[in-house]
Amino acid sequence: MTLQQLEYVMAVFRFRHFAKAAEYCGVTQPTLSSMVQKLEDELGIKIFDRKSQPIAPTPTGKMVVEQAWKVLLRARKLKETVEEEKNSLFGTFTIGILPTIAPYLIPRFFPQLMNKYPDMDVRIVEMKTEDLKRALVRGDVDAGILAQLEGLEEFDSVPLFYEQFFAYVAEGDPLFGKENIKTADLTGEYLWLLDEGHCFRDQLVKFCHLKAATAAKKAYTLGSIETFMRIVESGKGLTFIPELAVYQLDKNHKQLVRPFAIPVPTREIVMITGKNFIRKTLRSLLVEEIQASIPKDMLTLRQTQKKI
């Protein structure tokens, strides 16, 4: 029995598919299948029911998977303890990040980080808040970058920056002529919102009391801020964008940006890790590099802002 075999078992369990598990592990399907088969032969049981679709663990296999996860987690912590004692930046480090943060933050620091520390193996995975929390508990990711909100008490949280929300308004919209947007103004039916489950949406709906707008018969939901921005630029409706997105706009598109009236709704972006997180040297470096890439006035909560 080897750690490699246990990793293959966990991959099959997560993907419920041998080919996808092999691709994830970077090996051929025959190699992965053979290694899993050898472990089954050694244990004298079937870990997976290969006839089911998708593939599922047998009753005994579920117990094997649970123990395999614990063994791999302990082996990983052993390696991390040694790396931390050496103040090492080596080893794979996976960060989960919200899709409403990633397109605007990652380009600011990640390429520079890779150029500065070419031997680091930092990997980025986009996921929603609840998926990210589960991934941290399972050990699928090492850290998460998300908006601070209730329900994160089981994790350690390091503040990164504060990001206010802006309205992005089409030229033909009645609100285009306003210098700033009040929550009472948000009654139009062409208000483009993200799907439920995005904390970006949930925070704004709560702050702006958007019940009427979300119930509008022509309301349209998607999972991409960028899609809504293209719709607005084409001349229809209003959406919301985070502050870092404004820095990516050209001069013409910045004319579509409208600030909120005071107090300005603002989200706190944090990095979270498990309570028993070990690689604090690497985490501190990542926090430092991220904050160095952010405009200085976003590192503290401003008097005109209200954290939501």
ABEGO torsion letter per residue (X at the ends): XBAAAAAAAAAAAAAGBAAAAAAAAGBBAAAAAAAAAAAAAAAGBBABBAABOBBBBBAAAAAAAAAAAAAAAAAAAAAAAAAAAAGBABEBBBBBBBAAAAAAAAAAAAAAAAAABAABBBBBBBBBAAAAAAAAAAGABABBBBBBBBGAAABBBBBABBBBBBBBBBAABAAAABABBBAAABABABBBBBBBGBAAAAAAAAAAGAAAAAABAABBBBABAAAAAAAAAAGBEBBBBBAAAAAABBAAAAAABBBBBOBBBBBBBBBBBBAABABAAAAAAAAAAAAAABBAAAABBBAABBBX
